[in-house]
Amino acid sequence: MFVLYHCTKRENVSSILSEGLLTRYASCWKHSKKKPIYLSNEPFNGFGESCFKVTCPETVELSRLSDWEYLCSDDISPEYLEYMGEKEK
């Protein structure tokens, strides 16, 4: 298993906790047909107030964009997510 992080707006936290990370809601690639989920190896990376630790199952497809950023083409169920809270101001 591979540990990465996903940051989001606080209003998305409850739905992510209940449904997981879903590609149909991925917002960073609005104009592409397939909407990957953005993940980073850095927690609280500036892309939202709230952060999830994502223990990626071996079955998900990950594409490495750089040393610190990844795209996931598959949905990730809540069992692989741990809510880390909000970024301190």
Secondary structure by P-SEA (a helix, b strand, c coil): cccbbbbbcccaaaaaaacccccccccccccccbbbbbbbcccccccccccccccccccbbbbbccccccccccccccccccccccccc
